[in-house]
């Protein structure tokens, strides 16, 4: 998806001289076409994300449309104060692009993992958090947020993400039924969409039909659109991040506020740093977020043998 968002920015920058792209000395092998196209509107800010965010805020105040690009933990945790005070408090329409959501940078270790970023960003007033699961969802998020007056954070995985057919229910970017099924609903976002689609295939082979509902903009959470896709089946929320993330919270609040009786299980990464080095898939498996484990937890919930955090059933 890194390549795709660069293509989208380049296309708009070719007709909009207000678009400016700032990078924290990252993205090379992907951003060169954009650098050539933008010329002086492409600025390498160096390893200085906090300064980059403040500069982006100033550019936005001057009428420009800035994009600030770095690895996810660097564009969030490293410059939280600047995002809070310069972007959110002053409501500057800066687009933050964080590459490497979740365990995307697996072997580079915890310094490069992004498991708390969505939760931190969702806690800030007026900041929109987009967490697309594939290029098609990214296109919709980008189009929806390009002219939005609020600051926004694009949480982008390194991998492309699995594609699926035309969404069955898609008012703007609210919530997509990536797959239909009546036995259990896998509610997910971002890189976990691919894992959930694979888990649904495993379950289908066992006679359990799982719906997969993707929520590409998790803050503000689209409660009405999400609720419209529920069937009364048990719900498993799957997010590559820590507990308390905006997807988990949004799903649980939606179920509670509407008095829905669905059993609910929340699958997230353990609240701990990985103790071993591993690639992305290894870390997902150890965190309980790979397709086989997602399928097992959903199966247990459907058959009544699984943990239920929330249930209106006997």
Helices and strands as residue ranges (DSSP letters): H 2-13, E 19-23, H 32-38, G 39-41, E 42-44, H 49-61, E 65-71, H 72-76, G 77-79, H 80-82, I 83-88, E 95-99, G 106-108, G 110-112, H 117-122, E 128-130, H 135-145, E 152-156, E 176-179, E 184-188, H 192-204, E 210-214, E 217-219, H 223-228, E 234-238, H 246-257, E 264-267, H 280-286, H 291-302
